[in-house]
Amino acid sequence: MKNVVPILLILLSVQCFGQRKKVTPAAAKVDYLIPLTAEKWEFQEGKVAFETYKGAKAMKIEKRSGQVVLKDLVFKNGTIEFDIDPSESEFAESIYFHRKDAREQEIVYLRMSRVNNRLANQGIQYCPYFDGINMWDMYPDYQAPAILKPGEWNHLKLIISGKRLQVFLNNATKPVLDIPRLEGSAAEGSIAFEGASYIANVQVKPDEVEGLSPFALPDITDHDGLYLRKWASSAPFELPVGSELSFQNQPKPQLFTDSIAAERAGFVNLTRKHGGSKTRRAIWLKTRITAKEAAKVALQLGFSDEVWVFLNNQIIFADKNLFQQNMKRYPDGRISIQNATVDLNLNAGENDLLIGVSNDFYGWGIMARLKQGDGITGTDHISGIVSLAKEIASIDLEPYIGTYSSVQAGYKLIFAKSETGLSVEPTGQKPAELQVTGKHSFSYPAEGATFEFSLAEKKVILRQGTESREFLRE
Protein backbone atom coordinates (compact mmCIF):
# COMPACT_ATOMS: atom_id res chain seq x y z
CA MET A 1 0.00 0.00 0.00
CA LYS A 2 2.95 2.32 0.66
CA ASN A 3 3.88 2.30 -3.06
CA VAL A 4 0.39 3.03 -4.40
CA VAL A 5 0.41 6.81 -3.89
CA PRO A 6 3.76 7.45 -5.61
CA ILE A 7 2.76 5.25 -8.55
CA LEU A 8 -0.56 7.14 -8.96
CA LEU A 9 1.27 10.47 -8.88
CA ILE A 10 3.62 9.29 -11.60
CA LEU A 11 0.75 8.08 -13.79
CA LEU A 12 -1.19 11.34 -13.36
CA SER A 13 1.85 13.43 -14.20
CA VAL A 14 2.52 11.38 -17.36
CA GLN A 15 -1.14 11.70 -18.40
CA CYS A 16 -1.14 15.49 -17.86
CA PHE A 17 2.12 15.80 -19.79
CA GLY A 18 0.60 13.85 -22.68
CA GLN A 19 -2.50 16.04 -22.73
CA ARG A 20 -0.43 19.23 -22.81
CA LYS A 21 1.45 17.99 -25.89
CA LYS A 22 -1.84 17.59 -27.83
CA VAL A 23 -2.79 21.29 -27.51
CA THR A 24 -2.51 22.98 -30.95
CA PRO A 25 -1.70 26.66 -31.33
CA ALA A 26 -4.39 29.08 -32.67
CA ALA A 27 -4.46 29.44 -36.45
CA ALA A 28 -2.54 32.41 -37.74
CA LYS A 29 -4.73 35.37 -38.67
CA VAL A 30 -5.01 35.83 -42.45
CA ASP A 31 -3.84 39.20 -43.71
CA TYR A 32 -6.23 40.35 -46.44
CA LEU A 33 -4.68 43.82 -46.78
CA ILE A 34 -3.64 44.69 -50.34
CA PRO A 35 -0.33 46.60 -50.51
CA LEU A 36 -0.72 50.13 -51.85
CA THR A 37 2.51 50.05 -53.79
CA ALA A 38 3.17 50.68 -57.47
CA GLU A 39 4.12 47.08 -58.29
CA LYS A 40 0.68 45.79 -57.19
CA TRP A 41 -1.34 48.08 -59.48
CA GLU A 42 -1.67 48.76 -63.19
CA PHE A 43 -2.24 52.45 -64.03
CA GLN A 44 -1.44 55.33 -66.35
CA GLU A 45 1.89 56.90 -65.67
CA GLY A 46 1.60 60.15 -63.73
CA LYS A 47 -2.02 59.50 -62.69
CA VAL A 48 -1.44 57.55 -59.44
CA ALA A 49 0.81 58.22 -56.45
CA PHE A 50 1.42 56.21 -53.26
CA GLU A 51 1.84 58.29 -50.12
CA THR A 52 0.78 58.74 -46.50
CA TYR A 53 -2.47 60.68 -46.17
CA LYS A 54 -4.39 61.42 -42.97
CA GLY A 55 -2.32 58.91 -41.07
CA ALA A 56 -2.77 56.01 -43.53
CA LYS A 57 -0.82 54.52 -46.41
CA ALA A 58 -2.89 55.63 -49.38
CA MET A 59 -3.21 55.51 -53.14
CA LYS A 60 -3.87 58.92 -54.65
CA ILE A 61 -5.81 58.77 -57.92
CA GLU A 62 -5.88 61.86 -60.15
CA LYS A 63 -8.70 63.05 -62.40
CA ARG A 64 -9.08 61.31 -65.77
CA SER A 65 -6.90 58.48 -64.47
CA GLY A 66 -8.68 55.68 -66.27
CA GLN A 67 -9.02 52.40 -64.40
CA VAL A 68 -6.46 51.54 -61.73
CA VAL A 69 -6.39 47.73 -61.79
CA LEU A 70 -5.26 45.37 -59.03
CA LYS A 71 -2.72 42.96 -60.55
CA ASP A 72 -2.58 39.17 -60.26
CA LEU A 73 -5.96 38.65 -58.60
CA VAL A 74 -9.09 37.00 -59.99
CA PHE A 75 -12.07 37.70 -57.74
CA LYS A 76 -15.29 35.67 -57.77
CA ASN A 77 -17.05 35.66 -54.38
CA GLY A 78 -16.15 37.31 -51.11
CA THR A 79 -15.74 40.74 -49.54
CA ILE A 80 -14.05 43.86 -50.88
CA GLU A 81 -13.66 46.75 -48.48
CA PHE A 82 -11.69 49.99 -48.43
CA ASP A 83 -11.58 53.55 -47.14
CA ILE A 84 -12.07 56.45 -49.52
CA ASP A 85 -11.73 60.21 -49.26
CA PRO A 86 -13.46 61.31 -52.48
CA SER A 87 -13.04 64.51 -54.44
CA GLU A 88 -16.20 66.62 -54.36
CA SER A 89 -15.46 67.88 -57.90
CA GLU A 90 -15.31 64.36 -59.38
CA PHE A 91 -18.33 63.04 -61.33
CA ALA A 92 -18.13 59.50 -59.95
CA GLU A 93 -16.00 57.43 -57.59
CA SER A 94 -16.02 53.88 -58.92
CA ILE A 95 -15.02 50.37 -57.97
CA TYR A 96 -15.19 47.63 -60.61
CA PHE A 97 -15.37 43.89 -59.98
CA HIS A 98 -15.86 40.73 -62.08
CA ARG A 99 -13.83 42.70 -64.60
CA LYS A 100 -12.99 40.77 -67.77
CA ASP A 101 -11.77 44.00 -69.33
CA ALA A 102 -12.96 47.61 -69.60
CA ARG A 103 -15.89 46.49 -71.79
CA GLU A 104 -17.28 43.62 -69.69
CA GLN A 105 -17.46 44.27 -65.94
CA GLU A 106 -19.67 45.35 -63.04
CA ILE A 107 -19.48 48.63 -61.16
CA VAL A 108 -20.56 50.31 -57.93
CA TYR A 109 -20.06 54.06 -57.86
CA LEU A 110 -20.76 57.18 -55.86
CA ARG A 111 -22.27 59.92 -58.02
CA MET A 112 -20.67 62.89 -56.30
CA SER A 113 -23.17 65.55 -57.39
CA ARG A 114 -25.95 63.54 -55.70
CA VAL A 115 -24.37 62.32 -52.46
CA ASN A 116 -25.43 63.75 -49.07
CA ASN A 117 -28.98 64.29 -50.26
CA ARG A 118 -31.44 61.89 -48.67
CA LEU A 119 -33.93 62.51 -51.48
CA ALA A 120 -31.45 61.82 -54.31
CA ASN A 121 -31.67 58.16 -55.25
CA GLN A 122 -28.66 58.46 -57.56
CA GLY A 123 -26.14 58.86 -54.69
CA ILE A 124 -24.79 55.31 -55.04
CA GLN A 125 -25.48 53.05 -58.01
CA TYR A 126 -24.77 49.55 -59.30
CA CYS A 127 -24.90 48.40 -62.92
CA PRO A 128 -23.18 46.05 -65.36
CA TYR A 129 -21.21 46.94 -68.48
CA PHE A 130 -22.02 45.18 -71.76
CA ASP A 131 -19.69 45.73 -74.71
CA GLY A 132 -18.36 48.89 -73.08
CA ILE A 133 -21.85 50.31 -72.33
CA ASN A 134 -22.55 51.46 -68.78
CA MET A 135 -26.14 50.30 -68.21
CA TRP A 136 -27.05 52.95 -65.61
CA ASP A 137 -30.17 54.02 -67.53
CA MET A 138 -31.50 50.45 -67.78
CA TYR A 139 -31.53 49.65 -64.04
CA PRO A 140 -33.17 52.58 -62.21
CA ASP A 141 -34.01 50.37 -59.21
CA TYR A 142 -30.35 49.62 -58.47
CA GLN A 143 -29.52 52.94 -56.80
CA ALA A 144 -30.01 54.72 -53.46
CA PRO A 145 -29.14 57.87 -51.48
CA ALA A 146 -25.63 57.94 -49.98
CA ILE A 147 -24.62 60.06 -46.98
CA LEU A 148 -20.85 60.61 -46.72
CA LYS A 149 -18.63 62.21 -44.10
CA PRO A 150 -17.10 65.23 -45.91
CA GLY A 151 -13.36 65.63 -45.48
CA GLU A 152 -13.01 62.26 -43.70
CA TRP A 153 -12.35 58.66 -44.57
CA ASN A 154 -15.52 56.84 -45.66
CA HIS A 155 -15.63 53.05 -45.45
CA LEU A 156 -17.20 50.98 -48.24
CA LYS A 157 -17.74 47.23 -48.05
CA LEU A 158 -19.01 45.07 -50.92
CA ILE A 159 -20.16 41.50 -50.28
CA ILE A 160 -20.51 39.45 -53.47
CA SER A 161 -22.01 35.97 -53.26
CA GLY A 162 -23.05 34.21 -56.47
CA LYS A 163 -25.84 36.35 -57.92
CA ARG A 164 -26.14 38.67 -54.90
CA LEU A 165 -24.50 41.93 -53.91
CA GLN A 166 -24.77 43.99 -50.73
CA VAL A 167 -22.96 47.31 -50.22
CA PHE A 168 -22.40 48.81 -46.76
CA LEU A 169 -21.38 52.42 -46.14
CA ASN A 170 -19.50 53.63 -43.06
CA ASN A 171 -20.00 50.41 -41.07
CA ALA A 172 -23.80 50.62 -41.08
CA THR A 173 -25.60 47.42 -40.14
CA LYS A 174 -28.07 47.83 -43.02
CA PRO A 175 -26.79 47.77 -46.62
CA VAL A 176 -27.06 51.01 -48.55
CA LEU A 177 -27.52 48.87 -51.68
CA ASP A 178 -29.05 45.38 -51.68
CA ILE A 179 -29.01 44.06 -55.24
CA PRO A 180 -31.41 41.11 -55.78
CA ARG A 181 -29.56 39.83 -58.85
CA LEU A 182 -26.18 40.69 -60.34
CA GLU A 183 -26.69 41.39 -64.04
CA GLY A 184 -23.14 41.09 -65.40
CA SER A 185 -22.08 38.53 -67.98
CA ALA A 186 -18.96 37.36 -66.09
CA ALA A 187 -18.90 35.62 -62.70
CA GLU A 188 -15.26 36.44 -61.97
CA GLY A 189 -12.55 38.87 -62.91
CA SER A 190 -10.24 41.60 -61.71
CA ILE A 191 -10.88 44.57 -59.40
CA ALA A 192 -10.24 48.23 -60.27
CA PHE A 193 -10.78 51.78 -58.99
CA GLU A 194 -11.47 54.99 -60.91
CA GLY A 195 -12.12 58.63 -59.94
CA ALA A 196 -10.06 61.37 -58.25
CA SER A 197 -9.72 60.28 -54.61
CA TYR A 198 -7.52 58.84 -51.88
CA ILE A 199 -7.92 55.08 -51.30
CA ALA A 200 -6.64 53.28 -48.17
CA ASN A 201 -6.98 50.01 -46.24
CA VAL A 202 -7.99 47.92 -49.26
CA GLN A 203 -8.91 44.37 -48.25
CA VAL A 204 -10.03 41.51 -50.48
CA LYS A 205 -11.40 38.46 -48.65
CA PRO A 206 -12.08 35.58 -51.06
CA ASP A 207 -15.18 33.49 -50.25
CA GLU A 208 -15.97 35.44 -47.05
CA VAL A 209 -19.61 36.32 -47.75
CA GLU A 210 -20.95 36.71 -44.18
CA GLY A 211 -23.81 34.28 -44.81
CA LEU A 212 -25.15 36.05 -47.91
CA SER A 213 -27.01 33.52 -50.09
CA PRO A 214 -25.61 33.03 -53.61
CA PHE A 215 -29.09 32.75 -55.12
CA ALA A 216 -30.86 35.67 -56.79
CA LEU A 217 -33.96 36.93 -55.03
CA PRO A 218 -37.29 36.18 -56.77
CA ASP A 219 -38.45 38.51 -59.54
CA ILE A 220 -41.84 39.74 -58.34
CA THR A 221 -43.00 40.23 -61.94
CA ASP A 222 -42.55 36.52 -62.77
CA HIS A 223 -46.11 35.75 -61.72
CA ASP A 224 -47.54 38.62 -63.80
CA GLY A 225 -48.97 37.14 -66.99
CA LEU A 226 -49.63 40.53 -68.56
CA TYR A 227 -46.01 41.17 -69.53
CA LEU A 228 -45.12 40.57 -73.19
CA ARG A 229 -41.93 38.56 -72.81
CA LYS A 230 -41.22 36.93 -76.18
CA TRP A 231 -40.36 38.84 -79.34
CA ALA A 232 -39.28 37.90 -82.84
CA SER A 233 -36.54 40.28 -83.94
CA SER A 234 -34.66 41.55 -86.93
CA ALA A 235 -30.94 42.26 -86.96
CA PRO A 236 -29.93 45.81 -85.93
CA PHE A 237 -29.50 48.27 -88.79
CA GLU A 238 -28.15 51.80 -89.23
CA LEU A 239 -30.69 54.61 -88.83
CA PRO A 240 -29.05 57.96 -89.66
CA VAL A 241 -29.78 60.91 -87.38
CA GLY A 242 -32.90 62.70 -88.64
CA SER A 243 -34.41 59.51 -90.10
CA GLU A 244 -37.63 58.03 -88.75
CA LEU A 245 -39.35 54.65 -88.97
CA SER A 246 -42.73 54.85 -90.68
CA PHE A 247 -45.55 53.03 -92.41
CA GLN A 248 -43.58 53.11 -95.67
CA ASN A 249 -40.47 51.38 -94.32
CA GLN A 250 -42.02 48.66 -92.20
CA PRO A 251 -39.91 45.48 -92.18
CA LYS A 252 -40.47 42.53 -94.45
CA PRO A 253 -41.55 39.29 -92.74
CA GLN A 254 -38.35 37.52 -93.79
CA LEU A 255 -36.28 39.77 -91.49
CA PHE A 256 -37.60 38.15 -88.29
CA THR A 257 -35.30 35.14 -88.20
CA ASP A 258 -34.11 35.81 -84.61
CA SER A 259 -35.87 36.12 -81.25
CA ILE A 260 -35.28 37.59 -77.81
CA ALA A 261 -36.91 36.96 -74.43
CA ALA A 262 -37.42 39.42 -71.58
CA GLU A 263 -35.15 39.29 -68.56
CA ARG A 264 -35.96 40.34 -64.99
CA ALA A 265 -38.85 42.82 -64.64
CA GLY A 266 -39.89 42.21 -68.25
CA PHE A 267 -36.80 43.98 -69.61
CA VAL A 268 -35.97 43.14 -73.24
CA ASN A 269 -32.22 43.77 -73.03
CA LEU A 270 -31.04 44.70 -76.51
CA THR A 271 -27.60 45.81 -75.28
CA ARG A 272 -26.79 42.39 -73.82
CA LYS A 273 -27.68 40.73 -77.13
CA HIS A 274 -26.42 43.30 -79.65
CA GLY A 275 -23.84 45.39 -77.77
CA GLY A 276 -23.15 49.06 -78.23
CA SER A 277 -22.74 51.27 -81.28
CA LYS A 278 -21.04 54.60 -82.00
CA THR A 279 -23.79 55.54 -84.45
CA ARG A 280 -27.59 55.59 -84.28
CA ARG A 281 -29.15 52.27 -85.14
CA ALA A 282 -32.51 50.54 -84.86
CA ILE A 283 -34.11 47.12 -84.59
CA TRP A 284 -37.58 45.67 -85.21
CA LEU A 285 -39.39 43.59 -82.56
CA LYS A 286 -42.60 41.72 -83.27
CA THR A 287 -45.05 39.67 -81.24
CA ARG A 288 -48.62 38.41 -81.61
CA ILE A 289 -51.65 39.02 -79.38
CA THR A 290 -54.84 36.99 -79.82
CA ALA A 291 -58.20 38.46 -78.77
CA LYS A 292 -61.52 36.67 -78.39
CA GLU A 293 -63.28 39.68 -79.88
CA ALA A 294 -62.49 43.27 -80.84
CA ALA A 295 -61.26 45.13 -77.76
CA LYS A 296 -59.41 48.24 -76.63
CA VAL A 297 -56.49 47.45 -74.31
CA ALA A 298 -53.90 49.79 -72.80
CA LEU A 299 -50.24 48.84 -73.21
CA GLN A 300 -47.71 50.05 -70.64
CA LEU A 301 -44.46 50.68 -72.49
CA GLY A 302 -40.94 51.34 -71.26
CA PHE A 303 -38.32 52.22 -73.86
CA SER A 304 -34.88 53.63 -74.52
CA ASP A 305 -34.22 55.63 -76.57
CA GLU A 306 -36.89 56.00 -79.32
CA VAL A 307 -39.88 53.86 -80.32
CA TRP A 308 -42.38 53.50 -83.15
CA VAL A 309 -45.36 51.23 -82.46
CA PHE A 310 -47.45 49.56 -85.18
CA LEU A 311 -50.56 47.44 -84.74
CA ASN A 312 -51.68 45.33 -87.71
CA ASN A 313 -49.48 47.37 -90.08
CA GLN A 314 -50.79 50.76 -88.86
CA ILE A 315 -48.59 53.15 -86.87
CA ILE A 316 -50.31 54.05 -83.59
CA PHE A 317 -47.58 55.63 -81.43
CA ALA A 318 -44.12 57.21 -81.58
CA ASP A 319 -42.07 58.79 -78.79
CA LYS A 320 -38.57 59.61 -77.59
CA ASN A 321 -36.90 59.11 -74.21
CA LEU A 322 -33.73 61.12 -74.77
CA PHE A 323 -31.68 61.94 -71.68
CA GLN A 324 -29.18 64.19 -73.46
CA GLN A 325 -31.75 66.34 -75.25
CA ASN A 326 -33.96 66.90 -72.20
CA MET A 327 -36.73 64.78 -73.76
CA LYS A 328 -36.73 62.52 -70.73
CA ARG A 329 -39.66 60.36 -69.77
CA TYR A 330 -40.34 59.58 -66.10
CA PRO A 331 -38.29 58.49 -64.23
CA ASP A 332 -35.54 60.91 -65.30
CA GLY A 333 -34.88 59.37 -68.69
CA ARG A 334 -34.42 55.81 -67.43
CA ILE A 335 -36.34 52.86 -68.84
CA SER A 336 -39.47 52.03 -66.86
CA ILE A 337 -42.87 50.48 -67.45
CA GLN A 338 -44.14 53.95 -66.53
CA ASN A 339 -42.52 55.70 -69.54
CA ALA A 340 -45.71 55.65 -71.65
CA THR A 341 -49.17 54.14 -72.18
CA VAL A 342 -50.41 53.17 -75.64
CA ASP A 343 -53.98 52.21 -76.60
CA LEU A 344 -54.27 49.03 -78.66
CA ASN A 345 -57.47 48.62 -80.67
CA LEU A 346 -57.33 44.86 -81.15
CA ASN A 347 -59.24 42.93 -83.78
CA ALA A 348 -60.90 39.61 -83.07
CA GLY A 349 -58.30 36.90 -83.66
CA GLU A 350 -54.57 37.43 -84.19
CA ASN A 351 -53.01 40.91 -83.95
CA ASP A 352 -49.43 41.71 -84.91
CA LEU A 353 -47.70 44.16 -82.56
CA LEU A 354 -44.58 45.63 -84.15
CA ILE A 355 -42.15 47.95 -82.35
CA GLY A 356 -39.19 49.74 -83.86
CA VAL A 357 -36.52 50.76 -81.32
CA SER A 358 -33.55 53.05 -81.94
CA ASN A 359 -30.56 53.99 -79.78
CA ASP A 360 -27.41 56.09 -79.76
CA PHE A 361 -26.93 56.75 -76.01
CA TYR A 362 -25.90 54.11 -73.45
CA GLY A 363 -28.26 51.09 -73.10
CA TRP A 364 -31.32 50.22 -75.16
CA GLY A 365 -34.36 48.01 -74.79
CA ILE A 366 -38.09 47.90 -74.04
CA MET A 367 -40.58 46.71 -71.42
CA ALA A 368 -44.19 45.98 -72.42
CA ARG A 369 -47.18 45.03 -70.28
CA LEU A 370 -50.92 44.89 -70.97
CA LYS A 371 -52.89 46.76 -68.31
CA GLN A 372 -55.63 44.12 -68.32
CA GLY A 373 -56.21 40.76 -69.95
CA ASP A 374 -59.99 40.57 -70.33
CA GLY A 375 -60.81 39.05 -73.70
CA ILE A 376 -57.14 38.24 -74.46
CA THR A 377 -56.70 34.55 -75.24
CA GLY A 378 -53.00 34.48 -76.12
CA THR A 379 -49.72 36.41 -76.05
CA ASP A 380 -46.06 35.73 -76.84
CA HIS A 381 -46.92 33.66 -79.93
CA ILE A 382 -43.80 34.23 -82.02
CA SER A 383 -42.99 30.76 -83.37
CA GLY A 384 -45.12 31.36 -86.45
CA ILE A 385 -43.40 34.69 -87.10
CA VAL A 386 -39.91 33.18 -86.90
CA SER A 387 -40.74 30.02 -88.86
CA LEU A 388 -42.31 32.09 -91.65
CA ALA A 389 -39.19 34.26 -91.83
CA LYS A 390 -36.96 31.21 -92.15
CA GLU A 391 -39.27 29.68 -94.75
CA ILE A 392 -39.20 32.90 -96.75
CA ALA A 393 -35.41 33.11 -96.52
CA SER A 394 -35.11 29.81 -98.37
CA ILE A 395 -38.00 30.28 -100.80
CA ASP A 396 -37.44 29.63 -104.52
CA LEU A 397 -38.89 32.57 -106.48
CA GLU A 398 -38.42 30.99 -109.89
CA PRO A 399 -41.91 29.37 -110.09
CA TYR A 400 -43.61 32.78 -109.71
CA ILE A 401 -41.69 34.63 -112.42
CA GLY A 402 -43.59 35.38 -115.62
CA THR A 403 -46.32 37.46 -117.26
CA TYR A 404 -49.92 37.04 -116.12
CA SER A 405 -52.98 38.41 -117.93
CA SER A 406 -56.69 38.72 -117.11
CA VAL A 407 -59.90 39.02 -119.11
CA GLN A 408 -61.29 41.22 -116.34
CA ALA A 409 -58.42 43.72 -116.30
CA GLY A 410 -57.03 45.89 -119.04
CA TYR A 411 -53.44 45.33 -117.95
CA LYS A 412 -50.94 42.55 -117.30
CA LEU A 413 -48.83 41.70 -114.26
CA ILE A 414 -45.14 40.98 -114.82
CA PHE A 415 -43.42 39.24 -111.90
CA ALA A 416 -39.61 39.28 -111.79
CA LYS A 417 -36.72 38.77 -109.40
CA SER A 418 -35.31 41.88 -107.77
CA GLU A 419 -32.37 42.62 -105.48
CA THR A 420 -34.56 42.09 -102.41
CA GLY A 421 -36.93 39.37 -103.62
CA LEU A 422 -39.92 39.45 -105.98
CA SER A 423 -41.32 42.51 -107.77
CA VAL A 424 -44.50 43.09 -109.76
CA GLU A 425 -44.86 45.49 -112.68
CA PRO A 426 -48.41 46.27 -113.88
CA THR A 427 -48.52 47.32 -117.52
CA GLY A 428 -47.39 50.93 -117.88
CA GLN A 429 -46.30 51.31 -114.24
CA LYS A 430 -43.03 51.08 -112.32
CA PRO A 431 -42.06 47.80 -110.63
CA ALA A 432 -43.10 47.46 -106.96
CA GLU A 433 -41.21 45.40 -104.37
CA LEU A 434 -43.39 42.69 -102.81
CA GLN A 435 -43.27 41.21 -99.34
CA VAL A 436 -43.59 37.48 -98.77
CA THR A 437 -46.47 36.90 -96.35
CA GLY A 438 -46.84 33.14 -96.53
CA LYS A 439 -46.56 30.09 -98.71
CA HIS A 440 -47.32 31.27 -102.28
CA SER A 441 -48.52 34.62 -100.88
CA PHE A 442 -47.07 38.11 -101.40
CA SER A 443 -48.22 41.62 -100.55
CA TYR A 444 -47.72 45.27 -101.48
CA PRO A 445 -48.71 47.04 -98.20
CA ALA A 446 -48.60 50.57 -99.64
CA GLU A 447 -51.67 49.77 -101.77
CA GLY A 448 -53.20 47.12 -99.51
CA ALA A 449 -52.75 44.53 -102.27
CA THR A 450 -52.06 40.80 -101.90
CA PHE A 451 -51.09 38.25 -104.55
CA GLU A 452 -51.97 34.57 -103.99
CA PHE A 453 -50.40 32.09 -106.41
CA SER A 454 -51.69 28.67 -107.42
CA LEU A 455 -48.73 27.07 -109.15
CA ALA A 456 -50.66 23.96 -110.20
CA GLU A 457 -53.28 26.10 -111.97
CA LYS A 458 -50.68 28.61 -113.22
CA LYS A 459 -52.61 31.57 -111.88
CA VAL A 460 -52.43 34.42 -109.35
CA ILE A 461 -55.32 36.13 -107.58
CA LEU A 462 -54.98 39.85 -106.87
CA ARG A 463 -56.94 40.94 -103.80
CA GLN A 464 -57.39 44.60 -102.98
CA GLY A 465 -59.99 45.62 -100.42
CA THR A 466 -63.19 43.71 -101.20
CA GLU A 467 -62.25 43.14 -104.86
CA SER A 468 -60.35 40.23 -106.38
CA ARG A 469 -59.14 39.46 -109.90
CA GLU A 470 -57.68 36.33 -111.41
CA PHE A 471 -54.65 36.43 -113.73
CA LEU A 472 -53.41 33.45 -115.75
CA ARG A 473 -49.80 32.87 -116.65
CA GLU A 474 -49.06 33.30 -120.36
C-alpha positions, 0 to 999 in steps of 0.5 A, spaced: 500 500 500 505 504 501 507 504 493 500 506 491 500 513 492 507 514 488 505 510 482 498 514 482 502 520 482 507 518 476 501 516 472 497 522 473 503 526 471 505 522 465 497 523 463 497 530 464 504 531 460 501 527 454 494 532 454 499 538 454 502 535 448 496 535 444 494 542 444 494 545 438 496 553 437 491 558 434 491 558 427 494 564 424 490 570 422 489 571 415 492 578 412 487 580 407 490 587 406 492 589 399 499 593 398 498 600 396 505 600 392 506 601 385 508 594 383 501 591 385 497 596 381 496 597 373 495 604 371 497 610 367 503 613 368 503 620 372 495 618 374 497 615 381 501 616 387 502 612 393 503 616 399 501 617 406 495 621 407 491 622 414 495 617 417 494 612 412 498 609 407 494 611 401 493 611 393 492 617 390 488 617 384 488 623 379 482 626 375 481 622 368 486 616 371 482 611 367 481 604 371 487 603 376 487 595 376 489 590 381 494 585 378 494 578 379 488 577 382 481 574 380 475 575 384 469 571 384 465 571 391 467 574 397 468 581 400 471 587 398 472 593 403 476 599 403 476 607 405 475 612 400 476 620 401 473 622 395 473 629 391 467 633 391 469 635 384 469 628 381 463 626 377 463 618 380 468 614 384 467 607 382 469 600 384 469 595 378 469 587 380 468 581 375 472 585 370 474 581 364 476 588 361 474 595 360 468 592 356 465 587 360 465 588 368 460 590 373 461 597 377 458 600 384 459 608 384 458 614 388 455 619 383 458 625 387 453 631 385 448 627 388 451 624 395 449 627 401 442 628 399 437 623 402 432 625 397 437 623 391 436 616 389 442 616 384 447 617 390 450 610 389 449 606 383 450 599 381 450 596 374 453 592 369 457 593 363 455 590 356 460 591 350 463 597 353 456 600 355 454 602 362 447 600 363 445 605 368 439 608 364 437 600 364 436 599 371 433 605 375 431 600 381 439 599 383 440 605 386 439 609 393 441 615 397 448 615 400 450 620 406 458 621 406 462 624 411 465 630 408 473 631 409 473 624 412 475 617 410 468 613 408 468 606 409 465 601 403 464 594 403 461 590 398 459 582 399 458 578 393 455 571 393 453 568 387 448 572 384 447 577 390 451 583 392 450 587 398 454 594 399 455 597 406 457 604 407 460 607 413 460 600 417 452 601 417 448 594 419 443 595 413 446 595 406 445 602 402 444 597 396 441 590 396 441 588 389 437 582 388 440 579 382 447 581 379 446 582 371 453 582 369 455 577 364 462 574 367 462 571 374 469 572 376 474 577 374 479 583 376 478 589 381 479 596 379 478 603 382 477 609 378 475 617 380 479 622 383 480 620 390 484 617 396 484 610 397 486 606 403 486 600 407 484 595 401 482 588 403 479 583 399 477 576 402 475 571 397 469 566 399 468 570 405 460 572 404 458 573 411 452 568 410 449 572 404 445 567 399 448 566 392 441 565 389 438 571 386 432 573 389 425 572 386 423 577 380 416 579 383 414 580 376 414 573 374 407 571 376 404 577 372 402 574 366 400 581 362 407 582 360 409 581 353 416 577 354 417 573 347 419 577 341 421 575 334 426 580 332 430 583 326 438 584 326 440 591 328 440 596 322 443 603 321 438 609 322 441 615 320 440 621 325 434 625 322 431 619 319 424 616 322 421 609 322 414 609 318 408 606 315 412 606 308 419 602 311 415 597 315 420 590 315 419 585 311 416 578 314 423 575 312 427 579 317 424 576 323 429 570 323 431 571 330 428 572 337 429 575 344 426 573 351 425 578 356 429 578 362 428 580 370 422 585 370 420 584 363 426 587 360 428 586 353 435 587 353 437 589 346 444 591 349 446 584 352 444 581 345 447 586 340 452 590 344 453 598 343 454 602 337 457 609 336 452 611 331 444 611 331 441 604 329 434 601 330 431 594 330 424 591 329 421 587 334 414 583 333 409 579 337 402 576 336 396 578 341 390 573 340 383 576 342 376 573 343 373 579 340 375 586 338 377 590 344 381 596 346 387 594 351 392 599 354 399 597 353 404 600 358 411 601 355 418 602 357 423 604 352 430 607 350 431 611 346 426 611 341 420 607 339 415 607 333 409 602 335 405 599 329 398 594 330 396 590 324 401 594 319 398 601 322 402 606 326 399 608 332 404 611 337 411 614 336 415 617 342 422 619 344 426 618 351 432 622 350 436 623 356 441 628 353 436 632 349 432 633 355 426 629 352 426 625 358 420 620 360 419 619 367 423 616 371 428 621 369 430 618 362 431 611 365 427 605 362 421 604 366 414 600 365 411 607 366 414 611 360 408 611 356 401 608 355 399 606 348 392 604 346 391 598 342 385 597 338 385 589 337 381 585 332 378 579 333 383 573 332 390 574 331 393 581 332 401 583 330 404 588 334 410 591 331 415 595 335 421 599 332 426 601 337 432 606 336 438 607 340 445 612 340 446 613 347 448 608 353 443 602 353 437 600 349 431 596 350 423 595 351 418 593 357 411 591 355 405 590 359 398 589 358 394 593 363 388 588 363 387 581 360 380 581 359 378 578 352 385 576 351 386 569 349 394 568 347 400 572 347 407 571 346 406 567 340 412 568 335 414 561 333 409 562 327 413 569 325 420 566 326 418 560 322 415 564 316 421 568 316 426 562 315 421 559 310 421 565 306 429 566 306 429 559 303 423 560 298 425 559 290 422 565 287 423 561 280 416 558 279 412 565 280 416 569 275 412 570 268 407 574 265 400 574 267 394 576 264 386 577 265 380 578 261 377 582 267 383 587 267 385 591 261 393 590 264 398 585 265 402 583 271 409 581 270 413 578 276 420 578 276 426 577 281 429 583 284 435 585 289 430 584 295 426 578 292 420 578 288 417 585 284 410 586 280 410 590 274 403 592 272 402 594 264 405 601 264 407 602 271 413 602 275 415 595 278 413 594 286 417 590 291 413 585 294 413 582 301 412 574 302 407 573 307 406 566 306 406 560 302 405 562 295 402 569 298 405 576 297 403 583 298 404 590 297 402 594 303 402 601 300 396 599 296 393 594 300 394 589 295 395 581 296 397 576 290 396 569 292 399 564 287 396 557 285 402 554 281 398 547 279 393 552 276 398 557 273 394 563 276 395 568 281 389 572 284 390 579 286 386 581 292 385 589 294 380 591 299 373 587 297 375 586 290 379 580 287 381 578 280 384 572 277 390 572 272 393 566 268 400 565 266 401 566 259 
